[in-house]
Amino acid sequence: MRWLLHALLPVTIALSGCTSTSYDFMETASIKQPRFEDKDPQDFGPNNPQRHKVHGIDVSKWNGDVDWPKVRQSGVSFVFIKATEGKDIVDPKFDEYWRKARAAGLPHAPYHFYYFCSTADEQADWFIRNVPKESMHLPPVLDVEWNHTSKTCQYRPNSETVRSEMKRFMDRIEAYYGKRPIIYTSVDFHRDNLAGAFQDYHFWVRAVAQHPEEIYPERRWAFWQYTSTGVIPGIKGETDINVFAGTEKNWRKWVAAVSK
């Protein structure tokens, strides 16, 4: 399905205008009140998340029971759902979440939490075994970050090994599902391993205290996770909230292209 990559090119070009220092696609005349409540709101300055029209969430088993129609009605536009971790863990809520998100009409995608004590092929095999193609509406996500609290794996390979393993995993996933993965990462992991790399991939960056332009120099991003303390109708407890870099029109075109 290499044709899909060509279908993405116009959208990629459009997104490239939404860099960490450019908001040409945003409405700047007036900023509305936050769409969703936040238990610990941050001051991001003039380039705050409310400039973006398309907001979404990411969830895992920790979010518990979810009222998906209520989530959709609240204004959530997409959801990233944890599917797998390492070579032997499946999120127990994955199957339920993607089926109910799909039934509610929410664009959705699975994500894999990478475990550096397993090989790329072991993890790709596990992901493919447990994530059906019909659950793949938006492109899959590779979540790469240093796990400071891991009780089983403190291994930190060098940056060259990190990038090589990531590429192997993503190539396997892209070949099987026909969609180029999105890379999710955190500030320290990006600084240590990814600055300047993977320029032909969409990035989803975590930045919950400062705007991405301040902590991801020169990185173009498609998604920004701006809080982990959001309040979403239909979900009990705090929830991660994200924004898409482009306009609603960009969003509709991108979803149409990648969901084929």
N, C-alpha and C positions, 0 to 999 in steps of 0.2 A: 504493500500500500504506500509506495513512495510518492504516489500522486498527492497524498494528503499533505506532505511537506510543502509541495508547490502551492497547494491551496492555502496554506498558512502564510505564505510569503507576503501577500498584501497586508494581512493583519499584523504580521510581525513588523513590517515597515511602519504601519500606523502606530504600533506600540512603541517603536523606537523613539518617537517624538516625546513620549512620556518618560523622560529620563529622571534621574534624581534631582535634576536642577531645572526641569522644564514642565510648565503646567499650561501649555498652549491649549490643551483640550479641555481644561477645567473652566467652569464658570467662576469668575472671581469677583463679580460685582457685589455679591452678597453671599454670606455663609449662613446657612440655616442652623438651627439648633441640632445637636447630635441626634442621629436617627435612633440610636439605642443608648440606654442608660449604661454607665460605667461606674463600677464600685470604686475605682481608683483612677480617675481621669488624669491625663497628663497634658501639659501645655506644650503643644508642638509648634507654636507660633503661627504665622500666617499660612504655612503649608500644612494645615491640619487635615485629618482624614475626612472631615465633612465636605471637603472640596470634591470628593469623589462620589459619584452617584451610585456605584455598584458595590454593595457590601455583601460579604458572605461569612461563613463560619467554618471551623474545623472541629471535629468531634472524635471521641473514642469512648471506650466503655465507661470512663469516669463521668460522662455526661448523663448516664442512667437512661431512664425512660424519656423519650422525646415525643412531643405532640407535633408531628411533622406538618400537618395542614396549618396549625397555628404558627409555626416557624415561618412557613411560606407566606402566610398572610401578613406577618409582621414587617415584611420588606426584605427579608434575606433572599439573595439572588443566587447563591451557590453554596455548596458544602463539600469540604474535603473530609473523607472518612478514613480513619485508621483501619488498615486491613491486616497487615502482617508486620512482624519484627524478627530480624535475624533469620535463622534457618528453621525455626520450630515453634513460633508463636503466631497465633491468629487472634485478633481482637474478637472477643465473644459477642460483641454487638455489631460486627461488620455486616453480616448477612441481613440482619433485621434492618439496620440503618439504610443500606443502599436500596433495599426493596421499598421501604416506606418513603424514602426521599424521592425515589422515582415515581411512586404512586402520587405523591404530592406535587409533582411537576417541577422539582428542584434539580437544576443541573448539578451533577455530583461526580466525584472522582475518588478512587482509593489512594491511600498513601502507604509507603513502606518505610519503617524506621530501620535505618542501616545499623548493623552490628559488626564492629571491626574485628571480632574474634571468629567470624565465619567468612568463607570465601564469597566472592561475588556470584559465582555459579551456584553455590548452595542456596544463596538467598534468592536468586532469580528463579531457580527451580521451585522453591517454596512459594514464592509469590504467584507464579504461574499455576501451580497446583491448587491454590486456594482462592484465587481471584478470577471469577468467570468473566469472559469477554463481555457478556451482557451487562455487567456492573460498570463497565468502562464507558461512561458518557463523555466526560471531559478527560484530558490526558492524565495518566497516572503520575504520582508524585514520588520522588525519592527524597526522603527526609534525612539529611546528613548534619549532624551536630555532635559536639563532644558531650558525652553523657557523664556528667560529674558525679552522679549518685549511683552509678551502676555497681552492683555487688558482684557481678560475674565477669566484667570485662573492663579493665582500665587501660587496655592497649591503645596507643596512639601512633599509628604508622606515620612515616614521613609524608610530606605533601605529594611527592611524585607517586607514591604507592596509593595514597588516597584517591588521586585523580584517575589513576589507571583502573583501580577497582570500581570506582563510580562509572567510568566509561564502559567497562565490561558489563556491569549490571544493566545500565541504561540501554546499551545496544541489544542485549537479550530481550528486554521488555519491549523495546520499540519494534523489534522484529516480530514478536509474537502478537502484540496488540495493534500494531499499525499506527501508533501515536507516539510522538516524541515526548519523553517525560519532562515534567517540570521539576526544578530543583528547589527544595526548601532548605534554608540554612539560617544559622544564627551568626551574630557578629563575630565572635571569636573564631568559630570554625571557618567562616569566610576569610577572615584576615589570615589565618594560618595556612589555608589550602586553596582558596578559590579566587582570590583577587586576580583579575585579568583572564581567568580561564572560562571555558564553556560559553563563549560569547554567542553561540548559535542556539542556546537553550533559553527558555523562559525561566526567570527566577522568581521565587516567592520568599521574601525576606522578613525576618523578625526584627522589629524595632519598636519597643514598647515604652521607651523613655525619650528618645530623640528621633527626629525625622530621618529616614534612610539616607538622604543626601549628606548627612553629617557623619554617618558611620559606615557607609558602603560607598566610598569614593569611586566614581566612574562606573558604578554598576547600574545597568538598566534593569529595572524590575517590572514584572507584570502584576504581582500581588504583594501586598504589604500587610503583615500581621501587626496590628497596632496596639492591641490590648489582649490580655488574658483574663480580664476581670469584667467582661461585658455581661449585660443582662439581656437575654433574648426571650421573648414570650414563647412559651412552649417548652422551655428547658429550665429545669431547676438548677440553681447554683450558677457559678460564674462560667463564662464561655469565651473562647478565643473569637475575636472578630477581625476580619480582613477587608481590604478594599482592592478593587481592580484598578489598574493604572489609567485606563482609557475611559471614554465616554460610554453612555448607554448604547449608542450606535456601534461603537467599536466592539462592545461586549456581545451584542447580538450577532455581529458578523463573525466574531471569533468562535462563539459557541456553534454557530451553523457550520463553520468550516471543520472544527475538530470533532464534532459529534457524528460525522458521516461514517 
